[in-house]
Amino acid sequence: MPITIYDIAKAAGVSIATVSRVFNQAENVKPQTRKKVLKIADEMGYHPHVYAQGLASKKKNRIVMLAPVMSNYFFTEVLRGIQDSLAEEHFELNIVNIGRKKDAFKLVEETIKKRWAEGYLLVSLHFSEKELKLLKRHNIPVCLVDDFSNSFDSVSFNNEEGAYLATKYLISKGNRQIAVLSANANSIPIRDRLKGYRRALDEFEIPYDENLIITGDSMERDGFTELSGYQAMNKILNLDPIPDAVFCTSDTKAVGAQKALKEHGVHLPLISFDNLTIAEYIGLSTVNQPMYDMGFRATNKLIQRLHNPDLRISNEVHHPELVIRSSSEKLKEVTS
């Protein structure tokens, strides 16, 4: 398996975006960091030579991934899929961290207008259809990841259905007061997951109570962190009465939530979202979101588009599956 910038970043203890900046000779990298990354790359036999090959053939041989943040598990898994899809292709992957800026669309459009690459992967940026149509004017291949559009190829996930299945399962086990351990309610994935939660409640004629939608105080990474999960679960445990069960909107948050439960000596049935590798080892019931596959499939679509620009637009939607482990079961069911 070829060495990738993912491997370099892991060995150097820096972000993928930092490695990308080093190889692109960006100025905003500390000299000692640049030296360390280049040394490790040389020791591992990695040489970013593809772009030089592209110059000879008048092709850039470059794909750019644009994402709002690179420091959580979702993007790491998507990136793994992208890297593996490119492993046998003659393309160099560069990463542009857009951040959570208000002018994110402007930054993305300016990047695409510069035509640094032959194709672009837009990951979880969630622009409006009007904005995406503006990007379409630039006539350059784009594939959306974790998003849907009639303007571009896309690979997305049915977040609403995932939350519906999780909530319905908890209800089927006799739970009626179900709290949501939420993240930033303005993020599109959370909006969709709350829709699925409410749909399940409506189906079973359970009144919706906004006081059961709980977030942590920390909104770093839109609240998709262990700390935010820990804070939110502590708030849930201070409710009177304590809810029957919890739907947690990400596995990362669930790790912090389970720490709070353990500290209070309380067991609450809990289903989470993502199915990260750690979920299997801590008995976490969760909604499987195929993040790696989404990155892999989106990259395949983009490469196909590069080879055949006249292909019809393809929108691929991945559907959720529940993975039931011990965390969602009532205590007597776990111990029996």
N, C-alpha and C positions, 0 to 999 in steps of 0.2 A: 504494500500500500504506500503510495507516494506521501512524503512529508507535506503537511499543509500549514498555513499560517495559524490554524487552530492549535497544532502541536507546538509551534514556536511560542505562541502566547502562553500556553500552559507551562512550558519549560522555563520561560522567562518571568513568570508570575505577573504578567501585565495583561491588559485587555486586548481583544482582537483588533479593535480600532487603533490602538497604539502601534501594534505591529504593522498595520496597513500604512499608518502615517510614516513610520520609519522607512518602509520600502518605497514610499512615494516621495521621500526626501522633504517632508513637511518641516517647517521651521519650529512648530510648537511641540517639540519633543526635547526633553532634557538630554544633554550630551551623554551623561552616564547611562541613561536608559537606551539611547540609540546604540551606544557601544555594546551594551549587554545583549540587546536583541540581535544585532548583526553577528556577534561572536557565537551566540547559540545557533543561529541560522547556519553559520558556516560549519560548526561542529556537527550539526545534524544533516549536512549535505543539501540544504535548501538554498536555491538560488532563483530569485524572481526574474527569470530570463524570458518569460513568455512575451512580455511586452516588446522586448527587443526583437524577437522573432516576428512580431506583428508589424513592426516598422518596415522590415524588409519586404513584406508582402502587402504593405499599405493597408493592413488590417490592424485594429487595436488589440484584438484577442483579449479583451478585457470585459468583465462583467462587474457592475457596481451594485452592491446591496445598500439600500438606504433604510435605516431603522431609527426609531425614536430613542432606543436605549439598548445597550448591549450587555448590561450587567444583571440579567436575571435568567433563570433556567429556561424559560420559553424561547428566548432568542438564541441561547446557546444550542438548544436542540434543533431549532430551525436551521441554524448555521451548520451544524453537523451534517444535516441532510443536503444542504447546498454544496458543501465541500465534497461530500462523497459522490454527488451527481457530477461534479466537475473533475473528479479524479482521473478519468480517462479522456477528458476533453482538453483541447489546447487553449484554455482560457485562464487568465489570471483573475482572481477575485479581489476586488477592493471594497472596503467598507466605509460608508459615510454615516457618522452618528448625527442624526438630525436633532436629537433632544426633544424636549417637550415645549418648544418655543411657539409663540403665537404666530410667527411668520414661517412656520414649517413648510407650508406649500410654496412660498416664494423661494426658500432655500432649495427645495427639491427641483423646482422648475429651472432655477439658475444652474443647478448642477447638470440637469439633462440638456439644457441649451448649450452647455460647453462641449457636449459630445465627447466626453472623456472615454466613453465605452461604447461597445456595440449594442449592449442591452442592459436593462436595469431591473432589479428586483426591489419592489416597494413592500416592506414588511410592516404590517400593523400600523400604517399611517392613517388609514381611515379618512381619506379626503372625500368631499362630496362629489356626486356625479358631475356637477357643473365644473368643479375644479379638474376632475379627471379628463373631461372633454377638452379643457384648455391644454392639458399635457399632450393630448392626442394630436394636437396641431403640429407638434414638433416631429412627428413621423419617425419615431424611433421605437424599437421593440421594448415593451415593458410587460412584466408579469407581476400581479399583486399576490401577496401572501397574507393569509388571515384577513381577507377582504373580498368583496364581490363587486363587479362592475360589468356593465354592458359594453364598455369602451375598450377593455383590455382583457387578456387572458388572466385567469385568477384561480387560486386554490384557497378555499376557505373551510370553516368549520361551523357546524350548526350549534352555536352556544345556547340558544334558547331551548332546543330539544334536549341538550345535555342536562341543563338545570331542571327541566321538567321531569326527566327520568329519575334524577337524584331525589327530588322532592317527593315524587310519587312513591318511590321505594320507601322513604322514611314514613310516609303516611300509611303505606300498606302494612307496616310493622306496628301500627297502633299509635303513632305519634301525631298529635294535632297542633300543638304549639311549637312551630319550627322556626328557629331563629336563622337569620342569614348573616354569616360572618363575611362582610362585604369589603370591597376595595373602593376606589374612586368611582362614585356613581355616575360621573360624567364620561367615563371611558366606555366605548361602544361594547366591548365584551361583557362588561358588568351590566349595562342596560339590557342586553339580550338575555343574560342569565337571570336577571330579576323578572323579565317577562315570562320566562319558563317557570320560574318559581310561582308566580302569581297564577299562571295557567293551571298548574297542578292544584293549587288551593281552590280555585274556582270549580274545578272538576269535582272536587270532593265537598264543595259547599262549606269550606273553611274560611272564615272572615280574614281578610288581609289586615295586618296590624303593622303600621310603619315603625312602631317602637321596637319591633323585632329585627329591623334591618340595622345592624351594628357595624361600625367601622372603628379601626384603631386611630390613635391620635397622629401617628406618623404616616405621612402621605408620600414618603420616598418611594420611587418606582410605582407611583399611583397606588400605593398601599399594598402592593403584592410582595410583602416581606414577612419574615418570621416575626419581627418585632411588632408589626401591625396586627398580625394574627394573635399574638400573645396579649396585646393590649385589648383587642376586641373581645377575646374570650373572657378576660377578667371582667369586662363590662357585662357580658352575658351572665356570668356567674353571680353578679350583684343584682340581677333582676329579681323581682318578687311577684309571682313565682318564677323559679328557674324554668326555662323552656324544656319541652320534652326531648328535643333533638336539634341538631345544627346542620345546615347546609353551608359549607365553606367554599368560597369562590376560587381558591387555588391551593394546591398541595403545599406550596411554600408557606402560606399563611397557616395551614393546618399544623405544620411542625411547631410553630409558636403556640397555637391554640392547645395542642396536646400537652405542651409544657405547663400551661396554666391549669389545665385539668388535673394533671399529676400533682401539682403543688397544692391544689385545693382538695385532693383526695376524692374527686368527683368523676363519675363516668357518664358522659352524654353520648348517645348515638350520633355519629358524625360521618357525613359523606363529603368528599372534597372534589377537586376538579384538576385534571391534567394527566394524572398517572405518571408522575416522574419516577425515576428508578428507585428513589428512596421510599416511595409509598409501599412497595412490596415488603421492605425490611422492617417497617414500623406498623404493619397491619392496617394500612390506611385504605378504606373503601373510597373509590374515586371514579370520576368520569374520564374514560380514556380519550385523550386528545392527541392524535398522531402527529406531533410537532415535527419530528424528524421526517416523516413521510411527506408532510406539507412542503417542507423546504426542498426535499428531493424532487417531488413531482413538479413544483413550480419552476425549478431550474431546468428540468427536462422540457417543459413547455416553452420556456424562453429560448432554449437552444434550437428546438424545432422551429420556432418562429424566425430565428436568425437564418436558418437554412431554407425556410419556405415562408416568405413574408405574406403570401396570399392565403394562408390557412384561415379557416373560419375561427372566430373568437371562441375559446373554450373555457367554460366555467366549471370547475370541479369542486363539489361540496362534500366534505368528509362528515360522516354521521357518527354520533357518540355511541359508546358502549359502556355499560356499568361494569366495574370490576369490584366485586363485593369481597371485603376482607373483614377483620374483626371489629374495626372502629365503628361500623354502622349498626352493630347488634347490641341489644340490651344486655346488661351485665350477666344475667342468669343464662342467656344464650351463649355468651362467650365462655363462661366457666363450666357449663354442663358438658 
